[in-house]
Amino acid sequence: MTEPSTMEPRKVRRRHLNPKIKKALTPSVETQERVEWAVAGVVMVLGTVVAVEVMAAVAAILM
C-alpha cells in the first residue's frame, strides 16, 4: 500500500445550487426573525434555570 504522503489529494467536487432552488430553500426574513427570537427565548430560560441552580447550590453550601 502506498504511503499517505505519496498519495494524490482527492479532488473535491463543488456543487453549485440552482438559484431557484437556493431561493426556495432560503427562509424569509420573517421566519429568520422568528427563529432568532425563539433561540433567544430558549437561551434566556436556560440561563435563568442555571442561575437558580447556582444560587441554590451556594445557599446549600452556606447553610
N, CA, C and O atoms as a DFTB+ gen file, in Angstrom:
252 C
 N C O
     1  1       0.840      -1.176       0.000
     2  2       0.000       0.000       0.000
     3  2       0.890       1.246       0.000
     4  3       1.965       1.254       0.599
     5  1       0.434       2.275      -0.667
     6  2       1.254       3.479      -0.753
     7  2       1.115       4.311       0.512
     8  3       0.106       4.248       1.214
     9  1       2.127       5.072       0.777
    10  2       2.111       5.930       1.960
    11  2       1.211       7.135       1.706
    12  3       1.091       7.590       0.569
    13  1       0.582       7.652       2.753
    14  2      -0.305       8.805       2.572
    15  2       0.393      10.025       1.982
    16  3      -0.237      10.828       1.293
    17  1       1.698      10.169       2.249
    18  2       2.406      11.340       1.740
    19  2       2.583      11.283       0.224
    20  3       2.716      12.323      -0.422
    21  1       2.586      10.070      -0.352
    22  2       2.780       9.948      -1.796
    23  2       1.456       9.892      -2.555
    24  3       1.435       9.980      -3.783
    25  1       0.358       9.746      -1.824
    26  2      -0.945       9.676      -2.490
    27  2      -1.367      11.068      -2.951
    28  3      -1.065      12.068      -2.299
    29  1      -2.063      11.119      -4.072
    30  2      -2.567      12.398      -4.559
    31  2      -3.782      12.800      -3.734
    32  3      -4.573      11.946      -3.333
    33  1      -3.931      14.095      -3.480
    34  2      -5.113      14.520      -2.729
    35  2      -6.383      14.281      -3.542
    36  3      -6.412      14.446      -4.761
    37  1      -7.412      13.893      -2.834
    38  2      -8.678      13.626      -3.503
    39  2      -9.303      14.939      -3.948
    40  3      -9.370      15.892      -3.173
    41  1      -9.752      14.991      -5.174
    42  2     -10.359      16.216      -5.679
    43  2     -11.779      16.322      -5.144
    44  3     -12.558      15.371      -5.211
    45  1     -12.096      17.482      -4.618
    46  2     -13.423      17.721      -4.077
    47  2     -14.245      18.393      -5.161
    48  3     -13.851      19.405      -5.741
    49  1     -15.377      17.807      -5.410
    50  2     -16.261      18.366      -6.432
    51  2     -17.243      19.324      -5.774
    52  3     -18.019      18.930      -4.904
    53  1     -17.204      20.553      -6.184
    54  2     -18.101      21.539      -5.606
    55  2     -19.381      21.598      -6.407
    56  3     -19.379      21.645      -7.638
    57  1     -20.465      21.593      -5.674
    58  2     -21.760      21.697      -6.333
    59  2     -22.323      23.084      -6.101
    60  3     -22.280      23.609      -4.988
    61  1     -22.842      23.661      -7.142
    62  2     -23.481      24.961      -7.029
    63  2     -24.979      24.756      -7.149
    64  3     -25.463      24.121      -8.086
    65  1     -25.700      25.301      -6.192
    66  2     -27.136      25.148      -6.230
    67  2     -27.735      26.029      -7.321
    68  3     -27.270      27.138      -7.586
    69  1     -28.758      25.507      -7.926
    70  2     -29.536      26.271      -8.871
    71  2     -30.105      27.481      -8.127
    72  3     -30.639      27.315      -7.030
    73  1     -30.011      28.683      -8.679
    74  2     -30.519      29.868      -7.962
    75  2     -31.985      29.741      -7.537
    76  3     -32.360      30.236      -6.473
    77  1     -32.801      29.100      -8.332
    78  2     -34.213      28.929      -7.964
    79  2     -34.343      28.034      -6.740
    80  3     -35.148      28.304      -5.848
    81  1     -33.555      26.975      -6.700
    82  2     -33.596      26.055      -5.558
    83  2     -33.053      26.761      -4.321
    84  3     -33.608      26.635      -3.230
    85  1     -31.965      27.502      -4.500
    86  2     -31.369      28.217      -3.376
    87  2     -32.362      29.217      -2.787
    88  3     -32.477      29.338      -1.567
    89  1     -33.076      29.931      -3.652
    90  2     -34.052      30.905      -3.178
    91  2     -35.206      30.209      -2.463
    92  3     -35.718      30.713      -1.463
    93  1     -35.611      29.053      -2.978
    94  2     -36.717      28.320      -2.355
    95  2     -36.325      27.772      -0.987
    96  3     -37.172      27.660      -0.101
    97  1     -35.069      27.434      -0.809
    98  2     -34.614      26.862       0.459
    99  2     -34.270      27.923       1.499
   100  3     -34.181      27.615       2.687
   101  1     -34.078      29.160       1.070
   102  2     -33.721      30.231       1.999
   103  2     -34.978      30.724       2.714
   104  3     -35.944      31.115       2.059
   105  1     -34.978      30.710       4.062
   106  2     -36.168      31.173       4.781
   107  2     -36.364      32.675       4.617
   108  3     -35.409      33.418       4.392
   109  1     -37.596      33.101       4.732
   110  2     -37.902      34.525       4.596
   111  2     -37.347      35.288       5.794
   112  3     -36.960      34.696       6.801
   113  1     -37.317      36.607       5.667
   114  2     -36.806      37.456       6.744
   115  2     -37.669      37.275       7.990
   116  3     -37.152      37.228       9.106
   117  1     -38.972      37.175       7.799
   118  2     -39.882      36.991       8.932
   119  2     -39.585      35.675       9.662
   120  3     -39.568      35.632      10.892
   121  1     -39.354      34.622       8.906
   122  2     -39.045      33.326       9.516
   123  2     -37.707      33.384      10.248
   124  3     -37.566      32.823      11.334
   125  1     -36.730      34.059       9.654
   126  2     -35.429      34.190      10.307
   127  2     -35.564      34.924      11.635
   128  3     -34.946      34.535      12.626
   129  1     -36.367      35.980      11.659
   130  2     -36.568      36.724      12.901
   131  2     -37.270      35.867      13.949
   132  3     -36.922      35.921      15.128
   133  1     -38.244      35.086      13.531
   134  2     -38.939      34.205      14.482
   135  2     -37.985      33.193      15.087
   136  3     -38.028      32.926      16.287
   137  1     -37.130      32.636      14.255
   138  2     -36.153      31.659      14.750
   139  2     -35.187      32.332      15.725
   140  3     -34.862      31.771      16.771
   141  1     -34.732      33.536      15.377
   142  2     -33.819      34.248      16.279
   143  2     -34.474      34.504      17.632
   144  3     -33.841      34.302      18.668
   145  1     -35.731      34.947      17.640
   146  2     -36.421      35.205      18.902
   147  2     -36.656      33.920      19.683
   148  3     -36.563      33.907      20.911
   149  1     -36.962      32.836      18.968
   150  2     -37.171      31.557      19.647
   151  2     -35.884      31.085      20.319
   152  3     -35.904      30.629      21.463
   153  1     -34.776      31.195      19.611
   154  2     -33.488      30.799      20.180
   155  2     -33.143      31.688      21.370
   156  3     -32.662      31.201      22.392
   157  1     -33.389      32.992      21.238
   158  2     -33.113      33.903      22.349
   159  2     -33.961      33.550      23.571
   160  3     -33.479      33.626      24.701
   161  1     -35.213      33.168      23.353
   162  2     -36.087      32.769      24.459
   163  2     -35.589      31.518      25.153
   164  3     -35.584      31.444      26.382
   165  1     -35.175      30.543      24.376
   166  2     -34.667      29.294      24.958
   167  2     -33.402      29.564      25.754
   168  3     -33.235      29.030      26.850
   169  1     -32.504      30.389      25.214
   170  2     -31.260      30.720      25.917
   171  2     -31.574      31.446      27.220
   172  3     -30.941      31.192      28.245
   173  1     -32.559      32.355      27.180
   174  2     -32.930      33.092      28.386
   175  2     -33.471      32.148      29.458
   176  3     -33.114      32.270      30.629
   177  1     -34.328      31.211      29.064
   178  2     -34.894      30.270      30.033
   179  2     -33.797      29.382      30.618
   180  3     -33.753      29.157      31.827
   181  1     -32.915      28.880      29.760
   182  2     -31.834      28.025      30.255
   183  2     -30.894      28.804      31.176
   184  3     -30.425      28.271      32.181
   185  1     -30.621      30.053      30.835
   186  2     -29.774      30.884      31.698
   187  2     -30.406      31.110      33.053
   188  3     -29.718      31.100      34.074
   189  1     -31.720      31.315      33.070
   190  2     -32.428      31.505      34.336
   191  2     -32.369      30.238      35.187
   192  3     -32.151      30.302      36.397
   193  1     -32.563      29.101      34.553
   194  2     -32.513      27.824      35.287
   195  2     -31.128      27.611      35.883
   196  3     -31.001      27.213      37.041
   197  1     -30.104      27.873      35.103
   198  2     -28.734      27.702      35.599
   199  2     -28.462      28.660      36.758
   200  3     -27.848      28.274      37.753
   201  1     -28.918      29.902      36.631
   202  2     -28.697      30.877      37.704
   203  2     -29.387      30.438      38.989
   204  3     -28.815      30.571      40.071
   205  1     -30.600      29.918      38.887
   206  2     -31.325      29.451      40.076
   207  2     -30.607      28.265      40.700
   208  3     -30.495      28.174      41.923
   209  1     -30.120      27.355      39.860
   210  2     -29.392      26.191      40.379
   211  2     -28.108      26.619      41.093
   212  3     -27.772      26.068      42.141
   213  1     -27.405      27.577      40.544
   214  2     -26.176      28.061      41.175
   215  2     -26.487      28.717      42.509
   216  3     -25.796      28.481      43.500
   217  1     -27.538      29.551      42.534
   218  2     -27.911      30.194      43.800
   219  2     -28.332      29.155      44.854
   220  3     -28.026      29.307      46.037
   221  1     -29.031      28.106      44.416
   222  2     -29.426      27.067      45.346
   223  2     -28.205      26.327      45.890
   224  3     -28.154      25.994      47.074
   225  1     -27.231      26.073      45.029
   226  2     -26.018      25.399      45.482
   227  2     -25.244      26.266      46.460
   228  3     -24.730      25.759      47.458
   229  1     -25.150      27.558      46.195
   230  2     -24.466      28.469      47.103
   231  2     -25.190      28.513      48.441
   232  3     -24.552      28.483      49.493
   233  1     -26.518      28.585      48.407
   234  2     -27.300      28.628      49.648
   235  2     -27.115      27.337      50.448
   236  3     -27.041      27.369      51.677
   237  1     -27.040      26.193      49.743
   238  2     -26.846      24.919      50.426
   239  2     -25.475      24.860      51.088
   240  3     -25.329      24.315      52.182
   241  1     -24.482      25.419      50.427
   242  2     -23.130      25.401      50.985
   243  2     -23.052      26.309      52.210
   244  3     -22.399      25.962      53.194
   245  1     -23.705      27.460      52.163
   246  2     -23.626      28.406      53.274
   247  2     -24.426      27.969      54.492
   248  3     -24.157      28.447      55.594
   249  1     -25.384      27.094      54.335
   250  2     -26.212      26.695      55.463
   251  2     -25.576      25.611      56.286
   252  3     -26.157      25.167      57.277
